[in-house]
Amino acid sequence: MELKKKFFYVLYLMAKALPDNDSRLRCFQKQIRVFFVKRFCKSVGTNVNIQKNATISPTLVIGNNSGIGANSIIGRGTTIGDNVMMGPECYIYTRNHAFSRTDIPMREQGMQDFKPVTIGNDVWIGARVTILPGVKIGNGCIIGAGSVVTKNLPDYAIGGGNPARVLKYRK
């Protein structure tokens, strides 16, 4: 990451602790967070909402009118489409521990390669949803709160559970 982007990333690390966007203290916290995010992330659309304490990677691509919930963690290489709503404490992982060898402890095996996560347009992700590496979530999906998404969800699916499965379709 170039020096200028690192500078804005460090400023964001401080700004992410500003009060919630809907708190009584109106100090332009939403605008401040987005100002810094636009200067270090790969691509940020218009009217984006980044809630308090969201941890995001500089490789984030996020579309117009989309938001990241409070206390969420968004992994490297994540792409979020337009009009995506995300509840608090969502975790999007794009990398996992290596574990294929049994002759050495897992903690000594390092990490697997990054597998980007892609979230389509017009998606609603409930609170405390976990999305695992390499998952693609289709357009128009709804993911129920507390779900663990381990596999792709097709367009307009309503998914839920652990592991998440298609419960029904919106169309």
Salt bridges, closest charged atoms under 4 A:
GLU89 OE1 - ARG128 NE 2.51
ASP103 OD2 - ARG101 NH2 2.57
GLU108 OE2 - ARG107 NH2 3.72
ASP122 OD2 - ARG170 NH1 3.71
